[in-house]
Amino acid sequence: MGKKKAIAAGHICLDITPAFKSKEEKAIKDLFRPGQLIAMDAAKVSLGGSVSNTGIGMKRLGADVELMGMVGNDAFGQMVLNELEKYDISPDSMIVRDGVGTSYSVILAPAGIDRIFLHCSGANDTFTLDDIDLEKVKEANLFHFGYPSLMRMMYIDGGKELVRLLKAVHELGVAVSVDMAMFEESTEAGAQEWNEVLKSVIPYIDFFVPSIEELCIMLDRERYHEWNERAQGADVTNFIDIEKDVRPLADKLLSYGAKVILIKCGTPGIYFRTADKEQILKIGGGIGEEIADSWSNQEAFEKSYLVEKDKVASGTGAGDTTIAAFLSAILAGKDWQDALHLATATGALCVQTYDALSGIIPLEDVQKKIDAGWEKRK
């Protein structure tokens, strides 16, 4: 049997981070004044979004993956395609559309001030099933769709377009995985009835891999607010209890028809839960039959690998690359225990660099680091 193939589709954008020349800490009102010219160093240009972070992450881990995101026929779109080629990824499966702008973020990070994001969702907001080449999808074993919660056509009207898209892929017999992204409650995305959206789409998802905050704000907003009260502005994931806070949300997903659930819980680790054998056998891409016996009715919390504080550079892309390793491990035929080890180890490698991808190494090299006795967090 040949190497299993994946497609990473969904949200992609261009991240532009101008570097401030001055390291002096100033208040926003003093830093940005009308008519002022601010001296800057060179800007860093990189890719952002699930398609790049998870898709390229899978490529660097050794998976056979094609990317299927949408950009505009504009200068930023060409920059995205050029960046992809740097990772030896053909842009042939990317969708280039006239009449829409490429999604971008300008990230302002002056000294002593939390980052400010100027974001244009652009082409991502227009993405629909009609943009996807189903003939290419049919050739894959796994279709990963990332960040529908940031793609307007995917979440309006009760998520009808997301249901249409995932159902179409599911009916091709291809395994489907979905990752979400956080949104502000005050936005149009935040106003959606996400509990109902998930009820509709979960039957067509084989691997559901959100973060705990994303999942909770969708399924139980009252609980989400209580967590934030508990955390008092600190990282919520350090204040939640697996038994009381995480498991009930997984229970709800299973009642909606979920098969394999992986919930990213920040620095502490990842929560893993699976359905019974009958459900696991429904997973497409030839994967269900391979894993049904060993993956059925499992539950685990996998702690993160230890990274010394002075080696932590940035959390950028850690969740996306954790998922990249989990999915790559599945495609490589790993058991669920190894898949969890590889996922948490890859996330730990990611946080040791400032970007999402430069710390990612082939799956077999990640395994060597684990085998060498890499310690877990206490």
N, C-alpha and C positions, 0 to 999 in steps of 0.2 A: 504494500500500500504506500502511495506517495505521501509527501509532506502535506499536511492539512493547510488550507489557505483561509485567510481572513480578509474582510473588508472593514475598514474603519471609516464611518460616515458621520455626518452631523456638523457640529459647530467648529469653525476655524476662523482665526483672525490674525492680523498683523499687530504685534506689540512694538511700540516705539517708546523708548525710555531715554529722554534727554538727560545728560549728566550735568548736574549743577557744578560749576567751577568753584564757587564759594562753599566752604565747609562750616561757615558761621551759622549758628542757629538763630533764626528770626521768626517772629510771628507772621502768620499768613498776611495780615494787613500791612506789615512792613515789607514783606518780600514781593508781593504783587500789587503794584500801584499803577494806576492808569498813566500811559505814556512812558512808562519806564522800560529801559532796555536792560535785560539781565544777561550777563556774560555766561556762556555755557561751554561745556566740553562736548566731544562727539556723542551723538545719540547711538544707543544700542538698538538694533532692529532684530527682532526674533519672532518666531511663530507662537501663537497661543491657541487655546481651545482644545477640545477633546481629540479632534482629528489629528492634530499635530502631536500633542503630548502622548496620547495613548497609541495612536497609529505608528508614529516614528519610534516611540518607545518599544513597541512590539518588534519593529524592524531591527532595532539595535540589540534586542534580546535574542534575535535569530529566527523570528517568525516570518512566514511568507505572507505579506500584507500589502493590500492596495488601499489608497486613500480616496475618499469620495466626499469632498467638501465643496462648497460653492464660493467662488470669488467673482468680482465684477471684471469686466473687460477694461481695466484701468491700470494706472501705474502701480497702485498698491497690490492689485491682483497679480501683476507680473512679478512683483517682489516676493509674494508668497510662493509662486511657482519656482522662482529662482532659489529660494531658501530650501524648498523640498529637494531640488536637484543636488544640493550640498550634502544631503543625506543619502544620495544614490537612490532616490525614489522618483520613479517616472510620474510626471504630472498628467499622464494620459487619462486617468480615471477622474481627475478633478473636473468640476463643472465650471466653465467660464461663461458668464451670462452678460449679455448687453443690457443696458438700461438700469442696472443696479450697481451700487458701490460696494467695494470690498470692505468687510468689517475690520475695524481697527480700534486699538486702544492707545491713547497717549498717557503714559504713566509718569506722573510728576512726583519725585521723591527728594524734596529738599532736606537738608540736614535737620534732624530733630523733629520732623513732622511726618505723621503717618501718610502713606501713599495716597495720592489723589488720582482717580482714574477718569479720563475723558473717553467715553466709549461710544462707538457707532456700531450698531448691530448689523447694519447693511444687508448684504446678500443673505445672511443667515435667517432673516425674518421672512424671506420669500420662499425658502426651501420647502418642497413638497415631494410626494411620491413620484410625481411626473418627471422630476429631475433625475431620478435614479435609473441607471441602466440595469434592469432586472436580469438581462441575459448575462451580464458580468456577475451579478449577485448569485445567480444560479450555480455558477462554477465554484463558489466558495463553500466552506464548511461552516464558517461563523461570520455573522454580520453584527458588528458593534456600532451602536448608534449613541452618540454622546451629546449631552446638554440640550435635549428638547425643551427643557424649562427656560432656555434663553432664546428660543427660536419661535417667533410669534405664530406662524402658521401651524406649529405643532401643538400649541396650548390653547388657542382660542376655540370657541364653539365646543367646549367640553373635551378637547383633545381629539376631535373627529379625524383630523388629518394624520395624527400620530397613530391612531388605531388603524386607519387605512394603510399606512406605510408598513407598520409592523406585521399586520395580518397578511399583507401581500408577500413579505419576505418569509414569514412563517409557513405559508402555503407552498412555497418553493421547496420546503424540506430542509431549509438552512437554519442552523442554530442562531438564536438572537440574544444579544446581550445589550443592556441599556444602562447608561450612567446618567446621573442628573447633575445639575449645577444649582448653587444657591441663588436666590433672588430676594429682593427687598419686598416686604409685605405691602408697601405703598404703591408698587408698580402694577401694571396690567397683569403680569404673570402672577403676582402675589394675590390678585383678586380672584383667581380661578378656583374652582372646586376641585382641588387636586386629589382629594380622596376618591371622588367619582372618576376622575381621569385614570387613576391607577387601577381602580376596579375594572375599567374597560380594557386597559392595555396589558395588564399582568398575564392574562391567559396566553398572550402571544410572545411573552418574554421567557427565555430559558435561564439566563443568568442576569439577575438584577443586582446592580453593584453601586448603590448610592452611598453618600456619607450619612452619618447618623443625623446631622442637623438638617440636611435636605429631606431625609425621610420623615423626620418628626414634624417639620413645618408643613409637609404635605398631608400627613395622616392625622396629626393630633396637635393643632396649633396651641391649644391651651397648655398642653404638656411642654411644648417648646418654650412658651413664655415662662413657665415655672422653672425650667432649666436655666434660663437666662437670669432670672431672679436669684436663683441659687448660686450662679457663677459670679454675679456682681461685676460684670465686665471682663472677667478672666475667661480663659479657654473653657468652653462648655464641656468638652470631652473629658476634662479632669474632674468633673462633678457629677457624672452620670453613673448609674448602677446597672450592670448587665442584666441582672435578674428582674429588677423593678422597672427599668427604663427602656432597655433595648429589646429584650425578649418579647414583650407585649406587641411591639411594632412588627417584629418578625412573624408572630402568631397571626396578626391581621393579614400580612402579605400571603402567608400560606393559605388562609381562608379564601383569598381572592384567586388562588390557583398558582401561586409562585412555585418554582421548581428548585432553583439554586439561588440563595441569597447571600451576598457578601456585603457587609455594612462596614464602611471605613469609620473608625472611631478615633481619628486623630492620633496623637502621640501614643496613647495606651496600646493601640493595636487594631485588629479587625475581628468582627463577629461573623461566623459562618453558620448557615442553617440550610438544611435540604428537606425536600418532601419525600414521600414514600416512593418505592420502586416503580409503581404504576405511572406516577408523574414524571420521574426521571427518564423513563423509557420514551417519553414524548419529545425529549430534546432532539433537535434536528442535527443535520450535518454528519451523521454517523457517530455522533458523540454519545448519545443517550445509551445505545446498546453497549458501548465500551465501559461506561462508568456506573451503570444501573446497580450492579451488585454491591459495589464498595462505597458509592456515594449516597445511597438512600438512607433517610432518617438519621442524618448526622447533625451534630451541633458542637461548636467549639469557639473559644475565644483565643485567638493567636496574638500573643504579646509582640510588640515591636522589638527589633534588635537594638541593642544599646549603641548609641552614638554619644560620645563625650560632648559636653556643652560647647567646648571651644572649637569643635569640628562642625557644629551645626551652622550652615550658611544661610539657608532659605527653605521655606516650605513650598516654594513654587513647583507645581506639577507633581508633588509627592503622591497625591491621591490618584491622579491619572496614570502615573507610572507603576504604582502598586497594582492597579487594574490591568495594565499592560502585561505585567509579569504573571498575574493570575490566569489571564486568558491564554498567554503564550504557553504556560505550563499545561493547561488543558489540551491545547492543540498538540503538544509534545507527548501526550499520553501519561502525564504524571498523576500519581494518586493525590487525593485531596489534601493529605497532610503535607506533602512536598509542595503542592501548589500554594498553600498558605505560608509555608516557610519562604518560598521564593518571592512571594508577593510582599511580605513584610521586609525581607532583606533588600529588595529593590527600592522600596520606599525609603529605607534607611540610607541607601547609597545616594538617592536623589537629594535628600536634605543636606548633604555635604557639599553641594555645589549651588551656585547662585541661580542657575537656570534649571529647566525641567529635564534636559536630556543629556548633558555632557557627562553626568555621573553614571549613566546606564551602560552596562556591560553585558555580553552574551550570557544566556541563562546558565550554561555550564560553568562559567566563571563565577557567577553568583553562588552556585552550588558549592564550588571549591571554598569560597569564603565561609559558608555555613559549616562545611565539613572540617574546616580548620579550627572550629571551636568558638565561633562568634557568639558572644553572650547575649541573652535576652535582657530586656528591662526587668527590673524587680517588680 
